[in-house]
Amino acid sequence: MDYLPTLRHCHKGAIVLDGAAAAREQIHGLADLYRQDPEGVGDLLIRIADLKDLVDCERHLGGLGHAKPVRDEVVGELLDDIGGAEIHLDHRDNHRALMQARELAHQAQDIADVVGHRVDELEALTARARQVREGRRAAPLLVFVARPR
């Protein structure tokens, strides 16, 4: 089963590309691997955390060092052990692969549409705020009314 990211709306019109379904599967895979080898997996997770600390230290040294590629390699190996993080299109059935690619394209278009609408809203709000701000800056008009004598 494929676990493609889904588009969902968040608060105040923000959009989110949600990959929680794939993350859940990764966590399930990690739990299965942990059940098989708790010490090995625990040691590996501690090593990843320690390497993160080294990466943070090396960042302060201007990026000198080798902890980041080592950490990325260890994380990559762990990801491979729990099923990988790639989403493969079905290569056995061209029609199914086409349908999967088309679904990805539709989801990308939905994201683009929502973002485009949000940009339009923000442009309109910005233009309106600019008009209000410029209206406040304008000198007040004095109107003289002639009184009959």
C-alpha positions as CSV (number, residue, x, y, z in Angstrom):
1,M,0.0,0.0,0.0
2,D,1.3,3.5,-0.8
3,Y,1.3,6.2,1.8
4,L,1.3,9.3,-0.2
5,P,1.3,12.7,1.6
6,T,-2.1,14.3,1.7
7,L,-3.1,17.9,1.5
8,R,-5.1,19.3,4.3
9,H,-6.0,22.7,5.5
10,C,-4.8,24.0,8.8
11,H,-5.7,27.1,10.8
12,K,-6.1,30.5,9.2
13,G,-6.1,29.2,5.7
14,A,-2.6,27.6,5.9
15,I,-2.1,24.3,4.1
16,V,-0.2,21.3,5.2
17,L,1.3,18.5,3.2
18,D,0.8,15.6,5.7
19,G,3.1,12.6,5.6
20,A,1.8,11.1,8.8
21,A,0.6,7.8,7.2
22,A,4.1,7.1,5.9
23,A,5.6,8.1,9.2
24,R,3.3,5.7,11.1
25,E,4.5,2.9,8.8
26,Q,8.1,3.8,9.5
27,I,7.5,3.8,13.3
28,H,5.7,0.4,13.0
29,G,8.7,-0.9,11.2
30,L,11.1,0.5,13.8
31,A,9.0,-1.1,16.6
32,D,9.2,-4.5,14.8
33,L,12.9,-4.1,14.4
34,Y,13.3,-3.1,18.1
35,R,11.3,-6.2,19.1
36,Q,13.8,-8.4,17.1
37,D,16.9,-6.6,18.4
38,P,16.2,-4.2,21.3
39,E,19.9,-3.7,22.2
40,G,21.1,-3.2,18.7
41,V,18.3,-0.7,17.8
42,G,18.7,1.1,21.1
43,D,22.4,1.4,20.5
44,L,21.8,2.7,17.0
45,L,19.4,5.3,18.1
46,I,21.8,6.5,20.8
47,R,24.6,6.7,18.2
48,I,22.3,8.8,15.9
49,A,21.6,11.2,18.9
50,D,25.3,11.4,19.7
51,L,26.1,12.1,16.1
52,K,23.5,14.9,16.1
53,D,25.3,16.5,19.1
54,L,28.6,16.3,17.1
55,V,26.9,17.8,14.1
56,D,25.7,20.7,16.2
57,C,29.2,21.2,17.6
58,E,30.8,21.0,14.1
59,R,28.3,23.7,12.9
60,H,29.9,26.1,15.3
61,L,33.3,25.2,13.8
62,G,32.2,26.4,10.4
63,G,31.1,22.9,9.2
64,L,34.4,21.3,9.7
65,G,34.2,17.6,10.5
66,H,32.5,14.5,9.3
67,A,29.7,13.8,11.8
68,K,26.9,14.9,9.4
69,P,27.6,12.5,6.6
70,V,28.2,9.7,9.1
71,R,24.9,10.5,10.8
72,D,23.1,10.6,7.5
73,E,24.6,7.3,6.5
74,V,23.5,5.6,9.8
75,V,20.0,7.1,9.5
76,G,19.8,5.9,5.9
77,E,20.8,2.4,6.9
78,L,18.1,2.4,9.6
79,L,15.5,3.6,7.2
80,D,16.5,0.8,4.8
81,D,16.1,-1.7,7.6
82,I,12.6,-0.5,8.3
83,G,11.4,-0.5,4.8
84,G,12.9,2.7,3.3
85,A,11.4,6.1,2.8
86,E,11.0,6.1,-0.9
87,I,7.6,5.9,-2.6
88,H,7.9,3.6,-5.6
89,L,5.4,3.7,-8.4
90,D,4.2,0.3,-9.4
91,H,6.5,-0.7,-12.3
92,R,4.7,-4.0,-13.0
93,D,1.6,-2.4,-14.3
94,N,2.0,0.6,-16.5
95,H,-1.6,1.6,-16.2
96,R,-1.4,1.6,-12.4
97,A,1.9,3.5,-12.5
98,L,0.2,6.1,-14.7
99,M,-2.7,6.4,-12.3
100,Q,-0.4,6.9,-9.4
101,A,1.6,9.5,-11.3
102,R,-1.7,11.2,-12.3
103,E,-2.8,11.2,-8.6
104,L,0.4,12.8,-7.6
105,A,-0.1,15.5,-10.3
106,H,-3.7,16.1,-9.1
107,Q,-2.5,16.5,-5.5
108,A,0.3,18.9,-6.6
109,Q,-2.3,20.9,-8.6
110,D,-4.6,21.1,-5.6
111,I,-1.6,22.4,-3.6
112,A,-0.9,25.0,-6.3
113,D,-4.6,26.0,-6.5
114,V,-4.8,26.5,-2.7
115,V,-1.6,28.5,-2.6
116,G,-2.7,30.6,-5.6
117,H,-6.0,31.5,-3.8
118,R,-4.1,32.3,-0.6
119,V,-1.7,34.6,-2.6
120,D,-4.7,36.4,-4.2
121,E,-6.3,36.8,-0.7
122,L,-3.0,38.2,0.7
123,E,-2.6,40.6,-2.2
124,A,-6.1,41.9,-1.8
125,L,-5.6,42.3,2.0
126,T,-2.3,44.0,1.5
127,A,-3.7,46.4,-1.1
128,R,-6.6,47.3,1.1
129,A,-4.3,47.8,4.1
130,R,-2.1,50.1,1.9
131,Q,-5.2,52.1,0.9
132,V,-6.2,52.6,4.5
133,R,-2.7,53.5,5.5
134,E,-2.4,56.0,2.7
135,G,-5.8,57.4,3.5
136,R,-4.7,58.1,7.0
137,R,-1.5,59.9,5.8
138,A,-3.4,62.2,3.4
139,A,-3.9,65.7,4.7
140,P,-7.4,66.3,5.8
141,L,-9.4,68.4,3.4
142,L,-10.7,71.7,4.8
143,V,-14.1,72.7,3.4
144,F,-15.2,76.2,3.7
145,V,-18.8,76.9,3.7
146,A,-19.9,80.4,2.8
147,R,-22.5,81.7,5.2
148,P,-25.2,83.9,3.8
149,R,-25.1,87.5,5.0
